[in-house]
Amino acid sequence: MTNPMTTPDPRWIREEDRRLMTGGGRYTDDIRFEREAHMAFVRAPFASARIGGLDCAAAREMPGVLAILTGKDVEQAGFGTISTIAPVRRADGSPAFQPPYAMICAERTRFVGDIVAAVVAETAAQAEDAREAVTVDYEDLAAVTEVLEAVSEGAPRVWDEVPDNVAYLHRAGDMAAVEAAFAEAAHTVETDLRISRLVASPIEPRCAIGLHDAQTDRYTLHVGVQNTHAVRDYTAGLMNIPPERLRLVTGDVGGSFGMKNAPLPEYVLVLWAARQLGRPVRWLSSRNEAFQGDPHARDQASHAALALDAEGRFLALKVTTLANQGAYFSRNTPTSAIGNVGGLAGVYRTPAIAVEVRGVHTHTQPITPYRGAGRPEATYIIERLIDLAAARTGIDRVDLRRRNMISPAEMPFRTGLTYTYDSGDFPAVLDRALKAADWDGFAARKAESTARGRLRGIGIANPIEIAGGPFGKPFSEFAEVRFDETGKATVLIGGQDVGQGTRSTFAQMTLDFLGLERDRLEIVTGDTYRVARGTGTFGSRTMGSGGTALFRAAEEVKRKALLKAADHLEAAPEDIAFEAGAFRISGTDRSVSLHALAASDPAGLSADAWAAPENATFPNGCHVCEVEIDPETGRTDILAYTVVDDVGTVVNPALVKGQVQGGVAQGYGQAVGEEVVFEAGTGQLVTGSFMDYRMPRADDLPEIEVIPHAVPTAVNPLGVKGAGEAGTVGALPCVVSAIMDALSSLGIDHIDMPVTPEKIWRAISERG
């Protein structure tokens, strides 16, 4: 069978690639305005400190300095503070304390990188020089950055209002049923697992340009985000202005992964300074500043246990997690910790599952969703437990998974925790991946590695994730098909292209739906003045939600156009067929094109839709990874990586393949190298640059084979399930599984991520 992901089709080419690869991209920092001023931030060098005084006198006298803004200025301006929209509660049921995340600190700093002052100058260099001239009197206080230490007795308090540092408690599942199942279990396995802390590190750092029109008292913010309307609305709320007075424009975006999905202080400050100075104000983050000022991700400590009967069938799963939330809540901070815990069920029929999550404040950057947002963490926990259970019971890893796997005949299947899967063929996906990866031939390859003094391992993971949310009419997506007097079509989409190529996909879909000519079609995203509304791009929802909205709008266009065509052709609507962009009287050569009809009545044929799927979708797959380890150095080489993915209908195979491959690379990065490290006691950021923070490199990975196994869903008209996060969800457990398989012959059954060469070397050395 021909693999559609390798079959050439001109429609599958990302149209923007040539423009981006030849320097034609228009990212935020590529935009220029006359009389621009530049902003730089004084950021706290202490994780926890009291601000005794702020001396800006010398900085104000430096060349080019236009303004210096402080925490007191922010208080006088009456700006709001950032808080989470998640309805989290304390253990006693009361609402969680909302830490006042101000635009600029006035009295206390609570992480290294907290903004203490903002300097605006004629040039970026002058702003940087003046920033360094601002003198701050800090009283250094005790700090805690490690989540396990933060809940220990006597740990420094981040907030007096949260004396034990536990911000909230979230419970899900039936703990009584779980405990009863554990009491009857023939086998149990339990372990402690750490999910390392990350920075998103998109290739394009954050940048924001604020403008203010004094005549209309309206603002414009140019910034790369994933959800222009939501960030517009929230930012306007912080500034106490109506949303319609703020225009937010997003052009090309060089990656986001969830980090650019929320309003942040810098955006308010460039707008505020633009109004005060009467000129545009620009801020561009440096890479070092990004480590300090960007929200961080992941960072959890879990204790997990799995109960099995004598035949190896899963009876129950229980997980308790401490989730580092940072010092403040950003808009979506708790989402990763509590929003997707249903993923703990995996693709297995575990009848009883219970989870407790405690969100914990520390003197660190706020946590924000990062590619997968809780899904990779959940999949990592269940898949690591299965590997450990296989070793404990002596049951083959694949067989143990297979005997507990939900079958297609059981669909729809309500899991033991939260989710109801609508479709999927998990056993077929597993079998196809094993065959593609030549699982049966691994023993011979392992023997060859052993002969060379190397340790070879093979890992497996069966990820599944919820996608397409949130759900309900308020979280629908917007699409509009608008025509002009020449018949040219403009498609306006509420979602945002952040590098994944959705403009190309929406163009492809519009051509399929309406048969329009490509050179008479424009795709518009990322402008709150041009696009009427939108929910945004996140949670692998773009095709499911945005695609559904575009489909509904296109259907309305065709409905209206059919009536116009009937008048034009002087025929009954039921005698007219639509094909290849034209309406034709069946059995004749009389026709009229949609472009021609639209040119005669552009407003009459335009249509929009605010729509979303009825329910969640559940992309799933099987990953197989093969590694080789040098026991003398601990170096791990990835020799082969295979993914079989069910993302539902594959609209654009090339884009799906790229999304999965990129996701695998990010999951691999966390598994073996990426980790934010703070100095114990002081909270100083040790990994403040790529010299210390180990990013994945192109030569780390082989060609990642991606094979589609589509089982379309019925919850949206396209049958799509989502692909943006699938690669990361599976890669994290799969890579660790392969490494631990290679080390199993030495009696090493687990090493916490990142599984670095040093950790491997030390583990081997400790065993002689």
N, C-alpha and C positions, 0 to 999 in steps of 0.2 A: 504493500500500500504506500502510495506517495505521501510523504510528510508535508502537509500544507505549509509548515513553518519554513520549509526550504524551497518551496515552489515559487519561482519568480512571478510577480504580478505587479505591474506598474502602480496599481492603486495602493499597494502596501508600502510604497516608499514614503519615508517621512519627507514631506515637501520642504520643511524648514531646514533640513540638514545642509544643503548647499549654502543657503544664506548664513547659517550659523558658523559653518566650517570655514567660510571665506571672509569672516569678519563683519558680516552684515547684521549681526544680532543687535538688538536694542534693549539692553539691560538698563536698570535704573541709573547706574553710574555713567551710561552713555548719553544720558539726556543732559542738555546744557541750557541755562537761562542767563540772560544778561544780569549783571550786578549780583551775582551769587555771593553769598557769604558762607563760611564753613564753620561747622560746629565740632568741638572735641569735648570729651568728658573727663572730668577728674573722677577716678574710680577708687573705691576704698582698697587700701593694701592690707587691711585686717578683716578677718572673717567676722569678728565681733568686737565692736569698739563704740565708745561713747564719743561724740563730737563735742569737744570743749570749746572750739572756736574755729573760725574760718577767716583768713586774711587774704583778700583779693586785691589789695591796694596796688602792690607791685605789678600784678598781672594786668590790671586795668590800664596801666601806663605804658604797656609794651606796644610796639608798632603794630598797627592794624587791628587792634582789639576793639570790637564794637559793643559787646555786652558780656556780662558774666551773670549767670542765673544760679540761684542757690535754693536750698530747701525752704527757706523762709519766703522767698519769692513765690514758690509753688503754693505754699500755704495761703499767702495773701491773694493769689489768683483764684483760689477756691476750686482747684482741680480735684476730681475724684481719685480714688485709689483702685488699683486692679484687684479683682477678686474672682473666685471661681464660680462658674455657673453650675457646677456639679452639686447636687443636693446631699452633701455628706453630713454625717451626724456623729456626735460623740457616743461613747459607750452607754451613757444614760439616756440617749435618745434626743438630746437637745442639739440644735444646729451647731455645726463646727464653728469655731472662732475663725473669722476672716482677717488674717494679718493685713494691716494697712500697707499695701505695696504702692508707695508713693513714687511720683515721677523723679523726685530727687530726695535723698535722705536729709532730714533736718537735725535729728538728734542722735540716732544710732545707725550703725551699719551692721548688716547681718550676713554678708558673704563677701568674699574677695571679688570685687567688681561692682558692688553696689555704687550707684551714681551719687556723688557728693556735690558736684557742681558741673555746669555746662558753660563752656567758653565759646564765644562766636567772634570770628575775625575775618579779615578780608581774604586771607588765603588759608589753606589747610596747614601749611607749615607754621604760620603765625599763630593759629589756634593751638597747635601742639606745643609750641614754645610757651605760650601764655598758660596753658594747662599745667605745665610743669612748674610755673612760678606761683601757683596758688598754694598757700600754706595752710595746712589743716592740723589742728591740735587734737590728736587722737588719744583716748585712754583705752589701751588694749585690754580686752576682757577675755575670759575663758571661752573657748569655742569647742563645738563638737560637730564633726562632719560625718562620722561613721554611724550608720543607722542602728547597729547593734549596741554601740556605746551610748547612743542618744536615749535609749530606753532603760539604761542601767541606773541603779540607785546613785544619786549624787551627781548625775550628768548636768552640765551647764544648761540652763533654760534658754531656749531661743526666744520664747515669749512668756512673760509672767502669767498671761491668761491661759497658758497651756503648761501647767507645772511639770507634767511627766513627758512632755514633748509629743504625746500621742494626739494628733490632730483629729482623727476620726477612726471609727470602727465600722467595717462593712462585713456583713455576714450573708452567705448564700448557701442554699442546699439544706439538707436534713441531717444535722449532726447526730441526732439520736439513732437514726437508721444506720448511719455510718459506724457508730460505736458498736451497735448490735452486730453488724456484719463482721467487724474486726474480732469480736469475741468468739465468733464461730469459725474464723478463717483457719485453713490448714497451713497457709504460708502468709507471712507479712514481710514487707521490705520497707525501710524508711531511710531517709537521708536528708542532709542539710545541703541546700543549693544556693549559690550566690549568682545573681544576675548583675553583671558589672555596669558601671556608670559610663555614659557616653556623651560626647558632643556630636551634633549632627554633621558638622563640617561640610556643608555644600560647597561646591566649587566656586560659587558666587557668594561672597560675604554679604551680610545685610547692608542695605543702603537706603536712605530716605531723603527726599527733597520736599520741603514744605513751602507753600506759596499762599499768600493772602491778598485778596482783592479788596482794597479799602472802600471802593465805591459800592460794592454789593455786599461787603462783609462776608464773603464766601472764601472757603479754603480749598486748596488742592494738595493732595498728598500723593507723590509718586513713590511707590514702594513695592517690592516683590513679595506677594503673599499668595496664599492658596484660596482664600475666601474673601474677595474684595468687599462684598456687602456687609458681612459680619464684622470684619475689622473696621470698616467705615462706621458702622452703627456704634460699636463699642468705643472706638476712639472719640467719636462725637459725644458720647455720654460722659467720658472722662473730662472733656472740655466744657461740658454743660451747654452744648449747642445742638440744635435739631440736626438729624442726619442729612437732611437735604442741603444743608449749608456746607457740607464737606464732600468733595469729589475725590474718590480714590482711584488711582490709575496704576495698573500693573502691566508691564510689557513682558519681554522675555524674562524668564526666571531660570537661573542656573542651579536648580536643585533646591529642595526644601525639606522633604522627608518628615513633615509635621512641625518642624521648628518655626517655620514662617507662617504658622497657622493661627497666630494670636496677636492681639494688640500689645505693644510694649512701650516702655516710657520714652524711648528715643523718638517715636513717631509724634507723640504729643509735643515734645520739646522743640522739634524743628518747626512745627506749625506755629507754636506760640512765639518763637523767636522771629519767624517770618512776619507775624503781625506786628510785633514790637518794632522791628527794624524797617518794615515796609519794603522788604526785598526777599528774594528766595534764599533759603538756608538749606545747605546740604550737609549730611553726615554719611561718612563711609567707614565701616568697621574695618580695622586691620585684622589679620588672622589671629594675632595674639590677643587683641581685644575681644574677638569672638569667643575665645576660650573662657574669658572672664564674664562677658556681658550677655552672651546667648544663653537661653534656657538649656539645661542639660536633660538627659533622658535615662530611662531604665532605673537601675540601682535598687535592687530588692534582695532581701534575704528570706528564704522560705524553708520551712520544714515540711516534708511531704512523705506520705505513707500510702502504700497500696496493699490491699488484702486480696488474697486469691484462695480458691478452693483447691482440693487435692488434684484436680485435673488442669489447674492453671487458669481457670476462668476468673475474671475480675469480679470481686464482690463489692468493693468499696474503695474510695479514694478520699483522703483528707489532706488539706493543705492549710498551713498558717503562714502568713507573709507579713513581713515588715517592709513597707514601701517608703523609701526616702522621698519626701516631697519638697525638700529644700526649705529655705527660710520663709518664703511667701508662696501663695497660690497664684499661678497665672490662670488665665481663663479656663484652661482645660487640664490643669495639673492632675487631679485625681483620676482622669479618664483611663490612663494606662494601667493603673493599679486595680481598678474595680470595674471598668466598663466592659471588659472582655474575658472575665474569669470563666465564662461558659466554655471557653476553649480547652479547659482542663479535661473535659470529657473525651477529647480526641475523636477518633473514628471508631470508638469502641463502645460496647454495650455494658458499661459499668453501671449497675442499677442505683447505687447510693454514692453521692458525692457531696462534700461539704467543704467550705472554704471560709476562712477568716482573714481579713486584710486590715492591718493597722497602718494608717498613714502617719508618718513621723516627720516632725520638723527637725531640721539640722541647719547649721550655719553654712549653707551651700546655695548655689543657684536654684531657682525654681525648676521643677521637672515639667517637661512638656511631652506630648505624644511624639514618638519617633517611629519610623516605618514599622508598622505592625501594631504598635500601641497596645501592648498587653498580650497580643496573640503569640508572638515568639516566646514570651516568658511562659505562658501556659503550656504551649506545645513542648517546650524544653523540659518542663517538669514531668509531664506524663511520659514522654519518650525516654527520658533518663531513668525513670522508675521502671519502665518495662525492660530496659537493658539490664538493670540491676536485678530485677525479679527473674529474668531468664538465667542469669548466672547463679542466683540463689537456688532455683528449683531444678536447674539442669535441663530446662526446656529450651529448644532452639529459639533464637530471637525472632526469626520470621514466623515460625510455627506458633509461638505465643501470641504474636500480633494477629495472625490469621484466625486463630480459634476464638478471639474476642472481637473480631471486626464485624461491624454492622453490614448486613447484606442488602443488595438492592430490593429484595422482596420485602424487607422490613420498612421501606420508606412509605410515608413519612415516619420518621423515628424521633421520638422525644427522648433526649438524653437524660442522664441523671442530674444534670445541672443546666437549667435555663433554656437551652436551645432545642428547637425542633428542626431536624434536617429534612429538607423537602426532596432532595434527589442526590444521586451519586452512586458510583459503583466502585467502592473502595477496594474490594478484592481484585477486581480486574486491573485497577491502577497499580496495585502492589505487584501483581504478576508481570505486568508489562515492564515495570521498572526493573525487576529482578532479571528479566530476560535481556533487556537492553544493556544492563550493566554487567552481564555475564557473571552473575552471582555464583553460579555453580562452578565456574572456572577459577574462582578466587584461590582455592587451596594451592593450585599449581603456581600461581603468581606469588603467593606468600612464601612458598618453598624457595622460589628463585631469589626473593629478597633476603630470606634467611641465609642463604648460601653466600650472600655478599655482606653479611653482618648487619643487615637492616631489619627493622621491625615494620611489618606491613599490617594494616588494619582496614576493615571495611565497615562503614556505618550506614545506618538506615533510619529514616524517620518518615512518619505518615502524618503530615500536617493537615489541619483543617482550620478555617477561620470564618468568622462572621464578617460579612461585607455588605456595603450598600446603605448603611444607616447614617444618621438616625432616621426614624420612620415617622409617618404621620404627616398631615397636610402642611404644618408649619415648616417641615424640613424637606419639602419637595424641591425639585430643581426646575429652572426656567429655561425655556427655549423659545425663540421667536424667529419666524421666517418673514422677512420684510422685502418688498419689491420696490424698485423705483420706476420712473416713467420710461426707462429704456428696457425694462424687463429684467434687469440685473437683480440678483437675489443677495441679500445680506442675512446671514444666520448669526443670531446673537445668543450666546450660551452663558448661563450663570456660573458654570464651573470654570476652572482656571487651568491653563496649560502651564505647568511648572517644570517643563523639560521632558515630559513623557511622550509628547507628540500628539496630543489630543486634537489639536487643530486639524492635523492631517486626517485623523479618524472621523471627526465630525464632517469634514468635507466629503470623505468617502461615503459616509452614511447618507448625507444629503443627496449625493449623486445617485445612490442606490434607491432612495425613497422617491425622489422627484425627477430623476433623469436630467438634471440641469447640465448646462455646459460649464466646465470647470473654470474657464476664463470669464464667466459671468456670475461667479459666486465668490463671496467674501465671508470669512469666518471672523467674528468679533468676540473677544472675551476680555475681562479684566478692566472694565471701565464702568463705574457706577452711574455715570451720566448717560452712557449709551445703552447699557444693559439694564433693563428695568428692575430686576431683582435677581437673587441667586443665593444658594446655600453654600456652594464651594466644592473644592476638590480635596477629599480626604477619605480615609476608610475604604479605599478601593470602590468608590461609589460613582465615579464619573460616567462609565458606560451604562450602568444600571439605572441611575437616576437621570443624568443628563441625556443619555441615549433614549430613555423612555419619553422624556419631555420633547425631544426633537422628533421622535416618531409620532407622538400625538399632534404636534404642530403641523408636521408634514401631511398627516391624514386630514387635518382640517383644511389645509391648502388644497388638497386634491378634491375634497368634498365641494368646496366653493368653486373651484375651477371647472369641475364637471358640469355644474349648472351653467356657467359662462360658456363652456364649450357647446353645450346643447343648444343654447341660443345662437351661437355663432355658426354652427353647422346645420342648424334647423333640423335637429333630430332629437329623439327621446333619449334621456340620460341612460336608460337601460340598454340602448343600442350602441353605446359608446364605450370603448375600452381605452385604458390608459397604459401606455407602454413607451419606454425609452424617451420620456419627457414630452410626449405628445398624446393628444386625445384623437382617436380615430374611430370613424363609424365602422363597425364590424363588417367585414366582407367588402370594403371599398378602399379606395386610396384617398378619400377625403379626410383631412386631419388638420389640426391646429396645435402649435406648440404651446407649452406652458409659459415659455418666455413671452410669446406673442400675446397671450391672454393677460399676463401680468402687466405688460406695457400699456394695455388699454385701460386697465383699472388696478393700479398698483395697491392702493389702499384696500380695495375690496377683496383682493386675494391674499393679503398678508394675514398671518395668524400667529398666535402664541399659545403656549401651554405651561401650566404650573403643575407638574405631575411627578410622581415617584412610584416605584414598585410597591406592591401591597405588603411585602414582607422582606425579611433578610434573605440573602443568598449565602451559600457556603462553598467557596472554592476549596478544593482539596487536592492532595497529590501524594506522591512518594518520591523521596530523595534518597539517592545512594551515592556515597562518597568513599573514595579509596585513597589511602594515605600511606606514606612511607616515612619512617622516623630514623634518624641517625642517632643511635644511643650514646655516642661519644659527645655529641653537642646538644642533643634535644631538638634539633631542627626537624620540622615537619614539612614535607612536600605533598601537595595535593596532586595525585596522579590522574584521577578521573572523577568526573562529577556528572551524574545523570538525574534528570528531573522528568517525571511524568506528571502532568498537571491537568486537572479538570477545572477549567475556568469557565465552563459553559461554552456557549457559542463563541468562537474565535472570530472577532470582527476584522482585526488586522493582525495576522500572524507575526509579521516582523516586529510590531510594537510589543506584542505579548512576549515574544522571545527576549527582546531587549529588557523588558521590565523584570522578567524572571531572572535573567542573568545578572542584572544589576542588584536585585534583591539578594541573590545568593552571595554576591561579592560583599555586600554589607553584613550579612549574617556571618560569613567567614571572618570578616574583620573583627567583629565582636568576639567570636569564638576563640581566636588565636592571638589577638594583639591589642585591640582598642580598650582602653580603660582610663578614666579620669581618676587621678590619685591626688589626695590632699595630705599635707603634712599633719601628723597626729598632734593634737594639742593646740596648734596655731591656726589650722585651717588654710594654710598657704597652698596654692595650687602648684603642685609639683609638675604636672603634665600640661604646661602652658604653651606648648608649641608642637609642631610635628617632629621636632627633634626627640621629644619624649613620649608623644602620643602616637602609637604605631598604627598608621593607616594601611589598609590593604593596597598592594601594588599590582600593576597589570601582569607582571611575570610571576605572581604568586599562584595564579589559577590557570588550569588547563582550559581548553574549549569546553564550555558547559553545554551538554546536550540537553535540549528541551524538546519533549515529545508531548503533543496535545492528546488528551483523551476526553473529548467533550461529551458531557452528559448535560444537555441544556436544561435550565430551570424553567418553570412555568410561572414564576412570580413576576416576570416582566416580559414585554412583548418581543424582546430581542433574544431571550434565552441566555443572557450573559450573567456571569457570577462575579467577575472582578479579578484583576490580575496584579494590581500595583504592589501588593505587599506579600504575595504568595512565596516569592523566593526567599525572603528573609525569615518568614515563619518556619520554613523547613530547614534552612541551612544551619541555623544556630544549633539545634540538637543533632543534626546529621553529622556535622564536622566533629563535634565532641564525641559522638558515638564511634566514629572511625578511629580517632586518636586513642580512645580508651580500649577499643578492640585490639589495637596494635600493642598496647601496654599490658593487656590482660595476662599474657603468658608470664609476666613478671610479678603478678599478684597485685597490680595497681588497678583499682576499679573506678576511681573517680579523682579528677582534679578540677577545681573550680575554674571557670573562665575568667580571664583569657588564659588558655592553655599555651603559655609561652614556652620557648625553648628552655629558659631557665627553670621554670617549674617542672618541666619534663625531666631535665637533667638531674635536678635535685631529687625528684621522686625515684628515679632509677638509682642514683647514688645511695640513697637511704636504704635500698634493698640490696646493696652490695654488688 
